[in-house]
Amino acid sequence: MPATPRVRQKDNPRAFFRFAPLVSEDRDEYQALLKGAKRLASEGKVVRGVAVTDELYDLILFCVHSFVRPTTTELYALKHNDIALQSDPKRLLVTVRNGKTGFRVANSMSGAVSAYERLRKRYPDVGGEDYLFLPNYANRATAARIFARQFNVLLDETGLKHDPITETERSVYCLRHAAICMRIILSHGKVNIFNLAKNAGTSVEQIERFYAKHLPLSREMAKNLQCFGEE
């Protein structure tokens, strides 16, 4: 049998919003994004007939701290019955019923809790079977388009539309990429990659191919690399 040639794969890094300590605090793109969302809401910016509110800010926080994909089958499909508040540590249990990789229950970071609590206050009359974001829009594709348009305006306003590293245009999906990168970097290399992959509804291979190998070694990772066993 002749040898089968191996097809070489080219893995392009995913575009995301850079954050401290990957960059200096004055160049923190994630914080610039949050501040920009607050500013658009306070200015009463209107995009295609829909006013930007603090719900855009909370959507950004929820995405980054829950690892869900900003799609009609994950983020925009979430209902209040899919959310359970937990303590020790403070977090949400997020039930994704029909995600890209099927059913999963994900643990959020604590930052998603405050965003969820504000959503409850914003829509005090919603029930368990109402959607988290823009519950007045039964068509979830419409809800997704509203936020996508507002997010694109936000990217233009903050000058963050183009990612100079990947040479690609950013979208709301880059929030998920930022979430995964943050866990790898901000945990100082201590996060369990298998646990992260399971929680995010992806695989260890995907995280290693598209995220981990394109991130620089942190100071803690470098120290770990140079450590010696105890006698």
Secondary structure, DSSP 8 states (H G I E B T S, - for coil): -------------------TTTS-GGG-HHHHHHHHHHHHHHHT-EETTEE--HHHHHHHHHHHHH---SSTTTGGG-BGGGEEEETTTTEEEEEEEEETTEEEEEE--THHHHHHHHHHHHSTT--TTSBSSSTT-S-HHHHHHHHHHHHHHHHHHHT-SEETTTTEE--TTHHHHHHHHHHHHHTTT-S-HHHHHHHHTS-HHHHHHHTGGGS---HHHHHHHT-----
